[in-house]
Amino acid sequence: MLSLCNESRLLTGFKPHSLTSHEETNVFPSEPTSSPEFAPRCPSLDEIYLTLPEAARYCRMATPTFRLYLKRKEIAGIKLGKAWLFTKADLDAFLARYRVRSNAEITEMSNQILRRAR
């Protein structure tokens, strides 16, 4: 699993310190300097990007239907070779465009437009 974390030294126990020319020290000590449960959690690529079948499931639609929206370029995605990757933020933005507004929201929007026109 790939990690996007630049703070890997916290997970390996590496503690930077100044070395003098005559000192020989083990740069990677066998015992960690901080316990892993207190180290910052770094998201993996599996947690950031969804594959096409996972993205279709996230949107609760059939994969062929999801492919149609993708073909019409209604869904933002990353194509790496033949594989597609999607972020949850892009999928949420796609779903928000198809959200049906309630009567109260429509009335409030029309009132705002009328107030601006005056």
N, C-alpha and C positions, 0 to 999 in steps of 0.2 A: 504494500500500500504506500503510495507517495504522500509525502507531507509537505505542506506549504509553509511550515514554520521555520523562521530564521533563528529561533531561540533554541536550537537543538542542543546547545551546550548545557542548558538547564536540565534536559532530560538525560544526558550522558554523565552528568556530574562534573563537567569541566569547569574549573574555577580559574579564570585568568589571574595571573600575578606577575610581578616583575622578576626577571631572572638576572642574576649576575653571571659574569663570564665563567666563574669557577664552580657555579652550582650545577649539579645535575639533578633534575627532578623528573618525576613521572608526570607528563602533561595530562594523561588520562588516568586518574586514580581509580583503584578498584572499587572503592566505596564512594557512592554519590555524595556530593556536598549538600544537596537538598533532596528531600524525599519526593518521588515522582507525583504523589497525590497533590502536592502544592505547586507543581510546575504548571505553567499556563498550557491549556489544552489547545492544540493546533488542529484545525479541520483538515481532513484528508480530501483528496480529489473526489473520492466516492461520495463524500458528504456535500460537496459544492455543486457538482454536475450530475445530471440525470441522463441516462441513455434514452433513446427514443421510446422503447416499450415502458420504461419507468415514467417518463414524462407523460405519456398517454394515460397511464394508470393514475398519475397525480392529477391530471385534468378530468379524470373519470370519463374517458371516451375510448372507443375502439381504436386500435392502432391504425387501421386504414383511414378512418375519419381524421385522425391526427395528422396523417401523411398528406391528406388533401389540404388542410389548413397550412401545413408546411410548404406544400407546392405553390399555394397562392401567396406565400410569403407573409402570412398573417401572424406567424409565430417566429420570434427571434431565436436563433440557434447558432451553434458553432459546428461547422462541418470539417472533420479531420479525416481525410481520405474518403472512405465510404461510411464512416461512423458519424452520428450526430450527437452533440452534447447540448444540454439545456440547463439554465439556472432556474431556480424556483422563482426568483424575482421576475424574470422574463415571462414565465408561465402565469404568474399572478397578474401581470400587466395584461396579458392576452385575455385571461378570464374576466378581468375588470371591464374590458371593452364590451363584453357581451352581457354585462349585468343589467337586469331589467329594473328600472327605477319604479318606486312606489308612487301612488297618486300624490302623496304629501310632498315628495321630493320634486315632482314635476310642477306642482303648484308653486312651491317655493322658488324654483328656477324661473318660472314665468313671471312671478312678482319681482324678482331681482332685475330681470330684463326690462320690465315695464318702468321700474324706478329709474333705471339708467337712461331710458328714452326721454324722460321728462326734463 
